[in-house]
Amino acid sequence: MIQALLSLLTVFVVYKTAKHLFGQFPARIIEVFCGLYPPLIYYSTKLVPTTLFLFLLSFTIYMLLDGSERLFLYYILTGILLGLTVLCDPVALILYPSVFIWFLITKKVNFFKILVITIVSFVILLPWTIRNYRTHESFVPITTQFGVNFWIGNNPYATGTDYFKVISQERREYILMTETLPKALQDSLNRLSEIERSNFYFNRAIDFIKNNPLKFLFLLVKKGYYYFWFAPSEIYYSQDLERYRILYYFLYLPVLISGFAGIFLSIKNHNRDVSLILAVCFFISGLYIFTHVGLIRYRLPVELYFLFFGGYFISSFKK
């Protein structure tokens, strides 16, 4: 019930964002696209943080875009929302460079507004960062997972996904990338602290990139393809994806094409405020491509805004 409500609120927030940027008619089309898109409906039935993250992310983007001339309290609320979004999923840290790029491109955003929002969001993150420092005796803003995620996508056995190989989909047999390490090394890593494990994986990934720059670039291209399309069944396991893979192809392809068309159209029409959304999509996709891809939920925030720009592209035919 809560997941479904969050999905409805996400659609409403995206509609309000579209109305602010493009006007009433495109916003209505975008609202219909998002409200009827099966993957978004599907995730609203799952007990996963994806739906909450989509709501918080889209709401933060709307508050940032709509708050240029608002009261001081509005800036504080936006900062709180930004902090909660990052706590929900650390990938939302990309909002900070996205806001900075938006500020540079638009040249009309109130610097005081950005400063207040940033400071308030840091205050929201501070208790968790203090907790991490006390636990790990090291500065960890949100999580220690980046090291292992970075290594999963950048090592001699890397496929671009979490898995090295899927042996049997029917029996759910597969090899996780971390299981490619020698058993003795896996056991020794389990005895290390989270920080030590993270540093180990991070340093291993850096060594791999230094020694294999061409393979690293090849993996980036492969992961980019998997992110914006689909990883093959032999290196990625998902029961739901396999069940609906062909249907998903037919649903997603027009969204992908119209989404990119809408992006080019919005840039052509010199709508500088869309730079915030474009920066968010660029950094989210780039972060996953830099580490590892596979899960559909990794792409869902970008997919949501493909629907956003796709609806804008479709609405342009009215003219």
N, C-alpha and C positions, 0 to 999 in steps of 0.2 A: 504493500500500500504506500509506504513512504517512498520507495523507489519510483513508483508510478507518478506520485505527486512531484518528486524532484524532476522527472522527465518533462512533465507538463510545464513546470516553472522554467526549465531550461528553454523550451520552445517559446514561451512568452518573452523571456529575456532576449533571446535571439531576434524575435520579432521587433521588440522595442529598439534594439541596436540597429536593425535594418531600417526601421522607420526614421531613426535619427540620421542615418547616413544617406539613405536612398529615397525616402518618401513612403507614402502609404501603400501604393499599389505593389511595388516590389516587395515590401515587407509582408504583405498578405500572401504572396506566392511563396516566399521563403518560409513563412509560418506553416503553410500546408506541406511543403517539402519535408521540413523537419518533423512535423507532427505525424506524418504517415510513413516515415522512413523505417523499414522493418528492423535493421540492426539497432537503432536507438530504442525501438519498442522492445526488442529482445532483451537488451541489457537492463531495461527497467523491471524485468522479471527476475533478475539475478541479484543475489546478496553479495555484491562486489562494490568497491568504492568508486567504480567508474562513473556511475550516475551522479553521485555527489560531486565528484571532481568536475564533471562537465558543467554542472550547475554553478559551482563556485567560480570556475574559470570564465564562463560566459558572463556571469554577473559582474565579476571584477572588470572585464573588458568594457561592459556597458557603463559601469560607474565611472571608469576612467574617461571614456569618450563623452559622457553626458554631463560631466561635472565641471566644465571649464569655468562657469560663472556661479558656482554654487556657494553655499555657506561653508564656514570653517568646519562645522560638524559633519558635513558631507564628505570632506576630505578625510576626517578621522574614520568615518564608517568605511570608506574605500580602503584605507590602510589596514583596518581590522580584517576586512574581507580578503585582501591580498595576503596577509599573514596566514589566515585560515586555509587559503587555497594551497599555499606552499606546504603547510603542515599536512594537508590531505594527500598531496603527492609532490615530492621534491622536484619533479620535473617542472613545476610551476616557477622555480627559480629563474627560468628563462623570461619571466615577465619583467624582471629588472632591466636587462639589456634591451628588451622590446620597448619598454617605456622610454628608455634613453634615446633609441633610434627614432621613435615617434616624436619625441621632443625636438630632436635635431631637424627632422624633415618638415614638420608643420610650422615651426618657428613662431607659433602663436600660443603654445601651451604655457600656462602660468607656472614658472619655475617654483614659486612658493608652494603651489599645490602639489607638485611632484615631490618636493622635499618633505612636506608634512606626511604625505601618503607613505613615503619610503620609511621615515622615522617610526611612524605608528606601526607599520608592518614588522619592523625590526623588534619593536617592543613586544609584539605578539609572539615572535619567534624566540625571544630571549629566554623564557623559562625552559623550553625544550633544549636550547643550546647549553644552558647551565647544567641541566640534567645530564646531557651527553658528556660535558667536561668532567663532571663528578664521576660518571660511570667509566669513561675511557681515559681520563687524565690527559686529554688532548682536545684541541679545538675541532669539534665536529658540528657544523651548523644544523644539519638535519639527520643525515644517515651515513653509514659506512659502506653502503652497497655499491657505490660507484666503481670501486676498484675491481670487484668481481664481475660486474656488468661490462666494464671496459675490456677485461680479459676475455670474457665469453665471446665477444665479437672480434677479438684481435689476438689470435694464437695460431700455432701451426695446424690445428685441427678445425679451425673456425669454419662454420657453414653460414654464418650470418644470423642464426637463430639460437635458441637455448639448447637445441639438441645437436648431437654429433650424428646420430643415425636413428631412424625409426625402424625397428625390426618387424613388429607386427602391430598394426593398428587395431586388429580385432582383439588381441590379447593385451593391448596397451603396454607393449614392451618397447622401450626406447632407451637410448643412452644420453643422459644429460652431459653437457659439455664439461662440467667439473669432474665427471667420472672418467674422462680420458686421462687424467693424471694418474701416475702410479699409486697403487693402494697405500704404500708406505708413506708417500707424500701427503695423500689425503688424510691419513691418520694423524700425521704431525701437524697439519694445518688445523685440525679440529682441536688441538691442544693450545693453539695460539689465541690471543685476544682478537676481538673484532678489528681493531686498528692494525694489528700485525698482519692479519689475513688480508685486509684491504690493501695494505702497502705491498704485500707479496704479489698479489694479483696485478696491481697497478704497475709495479716495476717489471713484471714478466711481460705485460702488454707493451710497455714502452720499448723493452729490448726487442720484442718481435717486430715492432714497427721500424726500429732503427736498422735491423738486420734484413728486413724484407719489405722495403718501401713499395715495390711494384705489387707484391701480393696484398699489401695494405690498401693500395689504391683500387685494386681489383675487388677486394672485399667491400670497399665503400660503394662501388658501383653496384655490386650484387645486392647489398643491403638496401640501397636506394630503390632498386627494382622491387625487392620483396616488400619494402615498406609501402610503396605506392601501388603495388599490385598484390601478389600472394606468393608465399614461399611454397615450394613443392612438397607433396605429401611425404616423400622419403626422408626429409630432414626437419619436418615440423609436424607435431601431432596435436590435433584438436578434434574431438569427436563431433562437436557441433559444426565446425567448419567443414569437415568431410561430408557430413550429412547434407549440408546446404551449399556446398562449394559452387556448383554450376549456377544455382539461383543467385548466389551472391555476385558472381561474375556479371550477370545480366543486370542486376540492380546497381552495382557499383560503377560499371563502365560509363554510363551516361552522366553519373554524378561527377566522376573524375574529369570527363571531357568538358562538361558545362561549367564545372568549378574553375578550371584553368581559363576557360573563355571569359568567365565573369571577372576573374582577377585581371586579365589583360584589359578588359573593357573599363574597369574601375580605374586602372592606372591611366588609360587613355583619356578618361574624363577628368583627370587631375583631382581626384578625391583623395587628398593627402591623409585624411583621418584613417583611411583603410590601412595605412602603413603600420598601425599598431597591430591589427589582426594579421596582416601578412608577416610581420616580424615574429609574432607568436607562433604561427604555423611553420615558419622557416626554422626557428630555433627548436621547436618540439621535434619536428621530423629530423632535423640535423643531429640532435642529441641521440635519438634512437639509432639513426644510421651510423653514428660514430661508435656506439656501443653495440647493441644487438637488437634485432627485430623479431617478428613472428606473431606475437599475440595481436589479435584484431583490436583489442582495447588500446594498444599503443597508438594506433592510427585514428581512433575515434574522435579525439579533439580536432584533428585536422579535417577529418571527414565531415564533421559538423559544419565547418566553415567552407568546405567544398559545396555543401548544400546551400549555404548562405550566398556564396558568389554565383553558384549555378542558378539559383532563383533570380538573382539580379540580372544575369545574362538572359534568361527566358523572358523576364519582364520587359527587356529592351525591345522585343519584337512588337510590342504594342505601338511603338512610335512609327 
